[in-house]
Structures are given as C-alpha cells and as structure tokens.
Amino acid sequence: MTLDAQSNNFIALADVALHNEDLQHAIGEGTRTAYYRRLDTMFAHSDEHGEFMRQQAAEAKRRALRNLPDLLELAERNLKANGFKVEWAEDAAQANQLVLDIARRHQVQSVAKSKSMLTEELGTNDVLEAAGLRVVETDLGEYIIQLAGETPSHIVGPVMHKTKAEIRDVFVRELGMTPTDNAEEMVAFARKMLREDFLNADMGISGGNFLIAETGSIGLVMNEGNGRMCTSLPRVHVALIGIEKIVDTVEDYATLTQVLPSSSTGQKMTVYTNILNGPARADEADGPEHAYVILVDNGRSDIYATKYAEALSCIRCGACQNACPVYRTMGGHAYGWVYGGPIGAVLTPLFVGLENATPLPHASSLCGSCKQVCPVDIDLPRMLLDLRWDLVREGESKAGWDMAMKLWAVGMTSPTRFSLGGKAARAGQAIMGEYMPGPLGNWSKHRDFPDFAPKPFRQLWGSRRHRPVKERAPTLNPSPPQSPASRGKHPTKREGLK
Ligand code: SF4
C-alpha cells in the first residue's frame, strides 16, 4: 500500500493554490530565503570550492548506488553487529505491519516520531492510529501539520505554505493556546506540549538521512533535537530507512552532511548531526533498550533497474523546490503526492505509475535551475524530458497536443509551408492583437504575446545578400569568444532566481 496519489488533479490543485494569496506569500518568502541562503553558504569559500563539494557529494552517492546490493549486505551485517535488529520490507504494507508487530511485541501505547518523508510515503501514522496507538509528530513543522490535519508541502519545511497567523490559529484551536503573534512564545508553547509526549512515549520512530555501510550506523541530521529525543528516550527505537539511503563510508557521510544543510537551509552544519550505533550498551545510562532498522524498498528496486536510477541519489534537501519557478508559484500540495517540486515531478510517476501522474512531467519550464542547485547533481530536466517521451510512447499525450505537433512538423519540413505559415501568423496577429484565439487565449491572458517581426529573417537575409558589401552593417559581436578561465566566476554564484 502506498499513499493514494492525487497527481492527475494537478491542474485543479494548482488552480486552488494560485488563488490562495496567503499561500503564495508564504511559499514565495520561504523559498526565496532558502534559495539565497544556499548561495551564501554553499559558495562561502569560493565558487570552485562549492562546485567541488557538489561533485564530491554526487560521486559519493553514485558510487553507493553502483554498489547498492553489496553495500546493503555489508550494512546489514554491521547493523546487526552493533545490536540493531534488521528487517526488510518490500512495500508499504509490509513496512507498516513490521512497525505494528514491533509495537505489539513491546506493549507500546504511544509513539513519538521524528520527521521522515518515508513514513509520509508509507502512510505509517494512519496505520498505527487505526490500530489504536497514539502517534505524535515531534518536528515542529510536522507537529503543526499533524494538528492541522494536512500533509507536508515541502521536503524540509513541511509547513512552508502556512503564515504565522495560520499557525497561531491552529495552536489556539487544537491546543487551547492563549492567542499571541509572538513566534517565540508559540514555539515555547509547542515545546512544552511536546516535552510531555517525549517523556511518555514507549516507542520512537525515526527515518534515516543516511545509512553508513562500513560501520552499520544511521546518520541523522536535524535542527530541533527532537530526533535525538525520539531515538534515545523511549525504550524502543524503530528507524525506517529507504534502501537508497546507503552510503559507503563515514567520510562520505561527512561530505554529504555538509552539502545537505548548505543546500536546504543555508547552514554550514545542522544543529544536531548524529551517528546512531544501536541500543544502549550495558554500561550506558541513555538510549533505547531495543533498536530496529527496517530497510524499505517500496518500488526503489524497480526504479534502480531503469534509466531513472539516478533519482535515487536524492538526499531530500529541497533545494530544487526552492529554485523551481513552478513550485515557487504554487507550493507542494498541487503535485498531489508526498514529494513536490522537480524531484516530486520525477519521483511521483515512478512510484505511483505514470498513468496516475500524467501532468507532472509537464509541471516544469525546463529552465534547468533544479539541476544547477542539486547538491548531488541529479539531471532532473533530462528525466522530466524522458518521462514526457514515455507519456507519448504510452499514448498518454493529449490529442490536441499531438495534432499541434503534427501541424508544426508539416510547417517546419517545407520552406514554402514555413513561409506561408509565417504570413498567416502575421496576418492573424494584425487582426487579433495581443490575444490568442480559442484555448490558446489561456496562455496570452497573463502574458504579452510578442509581435512578429514585420519582415521574416529569410526576407531580410535575401535583401542583405544582394546589397554591396560596404553597405552591410556588422551584425555580429566582433569580440572573440571567452575561454572559461577568462570568464572568471562560476555561473552558479550570485545568479538570481529565474
Ligand atoms: S533532487 Fe537534488 S535538489 Fe532536489 S531534493 Fe533531491 S538532492 Fe535536493
């Protein structure tokens, strides 16, 4: 079982988001701040250093993926040597059942959860709650989302779509907080409420940002310390980790824990950077009595066997979401499943089936920003184009679009037809002005339709060729092309949002 996708409703969901001014403001502000903080941190030393870190991180993840089967076996051996009990889950139903079995085995009544996109994907909370367990999200953003009965809209900032006033209203309505607009007071109030939940929890559930094969350890990064509480205070700890989270060495972990916070929140390091090595030892005062790792596939092996395997390198930093002009306009809920933005537009069709997410490969302007900011250099635009190809091959492209492309091909394959088409377009524009007819009017409603040149290039070129050489005005920039070295700074530095 995987959470139901609403991605085929993308257009309708996007329309709702586009008419929500509060959401537009919150998402615009949140993504813009994260985008510029990333630039400041990632390239703080030099552009070359930032790019080097990016390529080093990309290589660490690519190497881990190339050796995935062997590394998973190594990780399992080392996890067990550290005292973890290791389980494997093929799909969401199996993963959730394993968590439920562990909870029953240890007479668990209440669960404290740290942030995990995988558990969103698996729908773990719903299954546990249906079985009568009390589940509390302890990451502040996730806590607000849970109280509001919503789902995260951003990989790193789940509550990015909400304004401060909306969060205040949630706390007042759901927890009886005395109304205040002071953010610090709101956070202090939430912290006090959560403290009780940590102390009363029988089981802590976490994800795992990385699984370090050579030491059999879980790498967990966070800013609020709630993950540390979830994994050390309750007597049982369960970590649900996607099999693609594997890394080879602690050194790779060190590389990735630098690019992850730089890319997501613009921090050099997260406030808490943890390496978990199993349950409490006999001579340790703190830590869980029982520690489990559930390695979850849930479609990842299928992706691994395709041309989209590179998408499994994703370290869930959210930088592509912050850079994407489509995501920045409407936020994550419009994508209709767990992951929004460019990585969501790629992962969702792969996880839930292309036929259940047909609009998503087109939810991109293909501007390339997502690849440029990705700390592990995933070629998201290439994969979006490949998915569009797959849509056409599977007959999922729209009839009108097919017809338009065929007409385009007819015009583009004959100089005469191309010339006639140009004349018709110029004549049409003279009559209709800046508004396009029929369904094309939706495009020109919010954009200026550029004027066609009064004379086509072919005509200009023809008349120019028949003029004497000295009358021809220079049209090309005479300066020689610049070498990469003479161009100076790396292009990723200080570029603005597209
Ligand atoms: S695709 Fe790259 S930029 Fe996007 S969330 Fe994953 S790692 Fe971050």
Residues whose N, C-alpha, C, O or C-beta is under 5 A from the ligand:
A	BS01	SF4	C314 I315 R316 C317 G318 A319 C320 I343 C370 V373 C374 P375 I378
